Amino acid sequence: MAKAEAKYVRISSRKVRLVTELIKGKTVEEAVFMMDSLNKRACRPLKKVINSAFANLNYNKQEKFLSKDIVVSTVKADEGPMLVRYRAATMGRATPVRHRTSHIYVELDKAPQAAAKKAKAKAKGE
């Protein structure tokens, strides 16, 4: 239903994937609450992307959604380009220092139980 992405985030995609595995399949409300209490640096950019996707979902829509009715359906953390710098090593050599970046993609969708509740409430009302 809604997508958002953050590119060239200055953190390794391997470290971001540690957090993405925890929030996949959770509601937006649960995911944001979980990331507030986690002690990982990847939580900050990931939380921004999830909030951006949720804002994209509610932008210029007739029907507004609650964060507890929307599920994080897809979260990907791909590798971005590496910034390579060089550092002095022994015997006059130089060794590369790789500053890794990542691209974070998030997709949100309706929670299946929320859709069932709405259909049931609609049937009762009619």
CORWO-V215432 format. One line per field, one symbol per residue. burial: 1 if it has 9 or more other C-alpha atoms within 8 Angstrom, else 0. Layout:
burial: ???
//
This chain:
burial: 011111011011101110110011011101110110000001101110110111011100000000111111111110110000000000000000001111111111111001100000000000
//
